[in-house]
Amino acid sequence: MRETTITEAPDAPAGADPYHTVEGEMTLTVRVIGLGIASMVLLAIALGIWRAATSPLPAKGAIVDGLMLAEVVFAGALILLGSIVEGFGYGLSLGTRWPYTRNIVVLMLRGDPEAAHRVLATAVGLTALALAILHPDYMTFAGLGLIVVTALFGMGTLYVLAGRAPAAVHGTHGLLAYLVFLNFLVALAYPGIRLAPYLEGTVALHAVLFAVFMGGMVTGQRGFGQPIEAFMRPQRSSQWMFVVHGIAALLVIGTLGWLSSAYPVAFAFALLQAAVGFFLFHGVNLRPKSPGAIVAFHQVMALLITTAIVLRWH
């Protein structure tokens, strides 16, 4: 991985690690998208309460049902927040100190997406812990374990961006985040089915998860604020990673095209995602530190493809 040199930031936010701290770009777009994700979190809480209140299950089962629905939305919102962090250059806004800094809630309220990402990650973990206590089974323990490992790799992504860890850490973090989302979505949609055998039997998700992993690899390999640069023949490691990611995207389209009778909506989303990826590549080269909202849109499409496969949208 190319070494990324990040200097000390004298105007770093209060509570941030002064080393490897790079402030992101606070714009109206960041605030609008942030409000949208905050609304998504509030919607998750409201949906969880509604599902628990209307569930025919006994009180404890109804609470578990509501928490499960909320956790699915929380996990999706957390992935989207991660894309805002990347898209607007906030990956090192709190430096490499993890998991918390002083005044992290204040920083979140001021609009720092990285602070919000860490606070929401805590909410995801606490919800998973509550589910494991109320409904101790394979799914809830697997979900909690995945969240713990994802969080540890989340710490590692800070060092990837600071040029002190390999890109594979970033790719693995992204893959784990999707596995958390999938674990609770599968449990909600198909109670009693375990994630591992479900993934083994759902071929369409294999290509999607590989593409997710390679997307994280591309981000990690190019380094913080570095372009991939246009190329005819790949010369640098970040360009080779992008080529492999492109092959992974073609595998997603090919797999979903082959299985289009079962996943027609997911296939349509995958075709659209290819166009989004093209614009994202140019966005990263034009504004490598903050490519903008296209990163979030790219992640929205990936979540929609994943959801459409699990729920078999037609």
Summary of the structure (lengths in Angstrom):
residues: 314
radius of gyration: 19.2
end to end distance: 41.9
largest distance: 61.7
contacts: 1076
relative contact order: 0.12
helix: 71%
strand: 0%
